[in-house]
């Protein structure tokens, strides 16, 4: 009798384990399907931490395929290469292209008709590092599928080619019949909800310091005074734990290295760092002929939306303040870019 009971119990346990196996396998399969493939489009360092301060543990060459395990923060992916080595690489589009929709910006599903108004390259990626598929001549008709980032549209030509072109009004115009021509571009990408929350944290942190006195070369270890670069560095560090370089020119280089520079004020998003050249006068004519691509950065601010910037620039101005991005600030504007991606 006891032997019969033992046999029945053993059979029941085996059946329950067997029945549970498909569910476990299903979970594992689901987890595996979440892993995305990335292609290295520009040689990049593999680091042991998701930060530029992380130790370099390898170098991934252009064309290398990796598994993208997660987006660790606004700047780095955790990846695994074919040899099984795991580390972190910059998530900037100049370094890696991730296959799949999970990491693409949130965009409108609307499609728009467009016309090339100046010859422009059709590229394989939404970046100037993307391979040129074809030069689209002036007058070429395209369908604008989405605005992939602040600088590129994803388009489809009448002959069926799909790729990316500069969204600059110099190169492409949306049909006026769809609501306003160049003055009303295709829908801009919107920041994911979690990024909007982070941006708000930074802006609210900055507002705590309104009126804090200005001091050139301020002490980075205190909040008693700020200069322009110290201010934006501190509020990102305090709000989100993000460490930016210590001066405005290095911060500008960091944006170009880790994000994507935008050269139109209309493309700025709340939270973007904004860079300016030296003051030459209050009129637009004072800046005529200046090559802004090579102009030296002398000031940095943070764009907070609604045409406003938060910054500090002189003792006389009263320290940390909010100003309109207009007048001489508009004339001095060089470029901006997002700290968060």
Secondary structure, DSSP 8 states (H G I E B T S, - for coil): -HHHHHHHHHHHHHHHHHHHHHHHHHHHHHHHHT-EEEEESS-EEEESSSSTTS-EEEEE-TT-EEEEEEE-SSSEEEEE-TT--EEEEE--TTTEEE-SSTTS-B-----EEEEESS-EEEESSSSTTS-EEEEE-TT-EEEEEEE-SSSEEEEEETTS-EEEEE--TTTEEE-GGGT-GGGS-S---B--HHHHHHHHHHHHHHHTTTT--B-TT--TT-SS-B-HHHHHHHHHHHHH-----SSHHHHHHHHHHHS--B--GGG--TT-EEEE-----SSGGGGTT--TTT----EEEEEEETTEEEE---TTTTSSEEEES-THHHHHEEEEE-S--
